[in-house]
Amino acid sequence: MSEVWNWIHEVFVEQFSLWIALGFVAQFMFMMRFVIQWLASERAGRSVVPVAFWFFSVFGGFLLFIYALHRQDPVFILGQGLGLFIYFRNLWLIFREEKSPMNSAG
């Protein structure tokens, strides 16, 4: 049992730094997008992806990308980098649709 406690102490206490704190903040923001999507879907009674989902994706993904760069993790860097492109693209499509003449004519 002491091996487990030693491991927990090493991973969560000894390694703690501002970078680790950034990683936790980033992961929290990234996780919040799922909470928002779930709550919106429950409220609507169907699957819904609100715009806030994409904003949390961008902010959380960007912070995780910075963290991945610091950790020099190529898998994490490429995964978050591609994700950021997709999140920004979805936001752009949403805002482009809102500005289209078809949506303004209501």
Secondary structure, DSSP 8 states (H G I E B T S, - for coil): -HHHHHHHHIIIIIT--HHHHHHHHHHHHHHHHHHHHHHHHHHHTS----HHHHHHHHHHHHHHHHHHHHHT-HHHHHHHHHHHHHHHHHHHHHHHHHHSHHHHT-
